Amino acid sequence: MDRVPASEAEDASSILAKGRVLIMQSSKQELFLKLLWIFYLSATLIALFSLLPKSLFHLGRGKKGALAIVHIYGLIHTRETSTGWGGPDTDEIVRRLHKISEDDDIKAVLLRINSPGGSVGAVQEIYTEIIRCKTKGKKVIASMGDVAASGGYYLASAADRIVADPGSITGSIGVILEFGNLEGLFEKLGVKLQVIKSGAHKDIGSPARPLTIEERQMLQASINDAYNQFTDAVSQGRRMPIEKVKALADGRIFTGRQALAAGLVDQLGNSRDAIKLAIDMADLPENPQIYTDETHSLLSMMQLISSRWANLIPWLHESETGISLEYRLQ
């Protein structure tokens, strides 16, 4: 038998080794594609699940009457899309509350609030529907989580009763408007913005120039008007003299226990205490049907993370709406 030359044997071994490497690489690529497909499919299912009508979810069975639970978490803003990023979808909450107001079987509404507030318009959109629920005869209870401050408290003040944890952060009654002035940075970078405008104040709030004294006065007037709308709502909802409200409405925060002493909440307790209170006030059976909008934990986590970033960098959301007055905890 002829012997194979050493050089040819080495070539054959090299080919086999390269073949094994290619097979391993192919397997890794196939595994990567499979994982990518699983991720894509999971993301699609999550997106579809988040679009399901939240009112479909319910717990318990009752002979008569029902309780609806509406969650208001994160920064409150009206957005162009309802992806769940950046906080709750205001339009979805408004639709849900309106549907609840038209449902004669629902006798009570529990607002579970864990929010530092948000834009004035978005907060007032939700507030209007809460008032509509009350005019339709629903009992409305607000339950505070970690935070129900500024716009979060604005919404709570519309409720018939407010329940807070002793350590809940609330109050912060007031309005804020922030601008970034990048004039110095632009100058260092050699950047000059050329602005052509129809009026002297059309570029008010531009990062390329400071505010004029007149513009500051104009914006302060808007702030004052929004502030008066806030204090009027609290005075009406809490049945508190406007002078007393304004004495508390300097932007300060309160713990739940401090808020109770100040008359800003009605009692201390957790969400279960708030549910029991709602059942008692609406004269519901001991085990009523409960409708809830609570979604799966992953979407809630996405909303929470994005709202935390938006709270740290508040001007990130301004690209959608421009200048925005805010009932927001600073």
N, C-alpha and C positions, 0 to 999 in steps of 0.2 A: 504494500500500500504506500502510495506516495505521501510524503509529508508535506503539510501546508507550510509555506514560508512564514517565518515569524512576522514579517511586515504585513502580510495578508491577514494573519490571525489578529494582529493589532487593529487593522482596519475594520475587521468584522466586529471585534469587541467594541470599537468606537461607535460603529453604526448601531449596535444593540443598545449601548448606553444612551446615545442620542434618541433612540426610539422610546426608551423608558422615560426620558426627560419630557419628550413631546406628549406621551400618554399622560404623565403626571400633570403637565401644564394644561392639557385638554380637560382633565378631570377637575382641576381647580377652576378653570373658566366655566365649565358646566355647573359647578357648585355655586360660583359667583352669580351666574345668570339665574339659577334657581332661587337663590336668596333674594336677588333683585326683584324677581317676579313675585315672590311671597310678600316682600315689602310693598310693592306697588299694589297688589291685590288687597293687602291689609289697609293701606291708606285709602283706597277706593271705598272699601266697606265702611271705614270710619266716616268718610265724607258723606256717604249715602245715609248712614245711620243718624248723623247729625242733622240731616234734612227732614227726618221723619217728624210729623206733627207731635209736639211734646205732650199735647193733651191726651194722647193715646195711652200714656203710662198712668196706671192707677193702682192703688193698694186698698185692700179691704172691701167689704160689702156692707151696705147699710140698707135699712128698710125705707128710709126717707131722708132726703137732704144729703148734701155732700160738702166736703171741704176741699178747696183748691189751694195748692202750695206753689208759689211763684218765687223762684230764686233770682236775686239781683246781685251778681258778683262782679267784682272788678270795676275798672274805669267805665263810666257810662258815656258813650258817644254814638252818634248816628253815623254809620259807615256805609260805603257804597256796596260792600259785599257782606254776607253773613257767614264768614268762614269760621267764626269763633275766636279769631285772633284779636287781642287787644281788649277783651272784656265782653260783656253781654251784647247781643244784637238788640238795640233799642226797638227797632221796628217789630221784631219778633215778640218782645215783651209786651209792646203796645197791642199787637194783634191778639195775643193770648189773653190779656186782661179784658180787651173788648169782648172776646168770645165768652169769657167768664161772666161778664156783666149781662150778657144776653141769655145765659143759661139759668132758667128758673130753678133747676134742681140744685144748683150750687148756692148755699146759704152763707158761707163764710170763706174769706180769703186770707191766707197767711203769707205775708211778705217776708221771706228770709233774706235779709240784707247783709251783705259783706262787701261794702264798697266805700271808697274814699270820695265818691262823687264823680263829677264829670262836667261836660258842657251844659250850659244853661238850657239851651233848647231841648237837648235830649232828655234831661231830667224832667223838664216841664211836660214833655210828651207823655212820659210814664205817669207823672203826677195827675194829669188830666184824666187818664183812664182809671186811676185809683179812685178819684172823686166820682167818676161815673159808676163804678161798682157800688159805692156807698149810696148814691142817689137811687140805685136800683134795689136797695134794701139789703145788700150784702154787709155782713159784719167784717171789718178789715182789721187784722192784727199784724203789727210789725214785730219781727223777731230779729234782734241785732246779733251778728256774729262777732268776729274780731274787730271789725271797723264798720261803722255806719255814720260817717262824718260828712259834713258839708252837704253835697247833693244827696248823699245817702241818708242824711238826717232830714233833708227836705222831703224825701219820699216817705220816710217814717212818720213825719209830722201829720201826714194826711190820714193816718190810721186812727181807728177808734181807740185802740190801746197800743202801747209800746212796751215790749218786754226786752230787757237788756241783761247780758251777763254783768256781774259786778266789775269785771275788768274790760268790758267792751270800750272801744274808743269812739266817742261821738262828739257832737257839737261842731266846732269849726264853721259856725254860721257866718258866711261871708262870700265874697266874690274875688276872683283873682284873674289878672290878665298879664301875661309875660311876653316880653320881646327879647330877642338876642341882638346885641349890637356888635357887629363884626367889622366896623369901620377901620379900627386899628390893624386888624389882621389883613384886611383887603389892601391897606396901604403898604404893609410890609411885603405882600405878595405882588404888588404892582397891579392890582385888579381895580378897575373902575367900571361901575355900572352906569350905563347910559339909560336914563328914564325919560320916556315921552308920555305925558299924562294929560288927562282932560281937565283936571282940577288940582288945586294946591295940595289937597289932602288925599289924593287917590293912592299914593304910595305910603300912606301912614303905616308905621310899623316896619318899614324897610330896614333890613339889617345893615344897610350901607350908609345910614345917616342917623343922627340922634333925633328924638322927638322934639318938636318945637313946643314952646310954652302953651300956645293955643291948642295944639294937638293933645297935650297932656290934660288940659282942661276939658276938652271934648270927650276924651276917653274916661276921665274921672266921672263925668256926668253920666255916661253909660253904665259905669260900674255902680254908681249910686242908685240908678234906677233899678238895675238888676238886684241890688242889695235890698231895696225897699220891697221888691216883689217877694224876695225870700222871707224877710221878717214878717210881711203881711200874711204869707202862707202859714208860718209857724204860729203867729198870733191867732189866726182863725182855727187852725187844727188843734192847738193846745188850749184854746179858750183862755189865752193869757194876754194881759194888757200889752199893747205894743211897746210901751216904755220899758216894761220888764224884759221883753224879748230883746230889745236893742241893748239893754244893759249886759246881756249875756252874749250878744252877737258881735263881738269884736275879733272873731277868728279863733278864740281860745278853744282848746279841746277839754273834754270831760271824760272821766271814767264812767262806767255805768252807774256806780254808786253815787258819784258826784252829780250826775245828771238826774238821778232820782231825787236828790235833795234840792236841786234847782227847779224841779218840776218839768224837766224835759222828757222824762220817761215815766211810766206808771208803776212798773214793778220790776224786780230782779228775778231772773230765771233763765232757763235754757230753752231750746227749741221745743222740747217736749212739754214744758210748762206753757209755752205759747200755743201749742196745738190744743192742749186741754182747755185753755182760756177761750180759744176760738169755738170749740165745741160747746162750752157752757154758754157763751154769749149768744150763739146762734140757735141754742136749744136743739142741738143735733143729738141723735142717738149715741150711745156710748161707743159704738164701733161704726162710725159713718164711713161711707165711701170717700176715699181720699185720692184726689187727682194731683199728680206731681209732674213737674217739668224736668226733674233731675235726670241728667244724662250720664253716660258712662264716664268712668274716672279719667280716661286718657284725654278726652276732649276737655273736661274740666281742668285737667292739669295744664293743657295747652293754653287755655284761656288765662289761667292764673299766672303762668310764667310770662306770657306776653303782656298782661296788664301790669305786672311788676316792672318790666322793662319800660313800658310806656309811662309809668309813674316816675321812674328814675329820670327819664329823658322826655319830659312832657311835650316838647315841640315836635316829636316824631309824628304825631297824628295830625299836625296842622296842615300837611300837604293836601289833605282831602278837602278841607273847608276853609282854609285861610285863618284869619283872626277869629278867635273863639273865646268868649267870656266863659268862665268856669266856676261852678260851685264845686271846688275840689280841695281836699286836704293837701296842704303843701308838704 
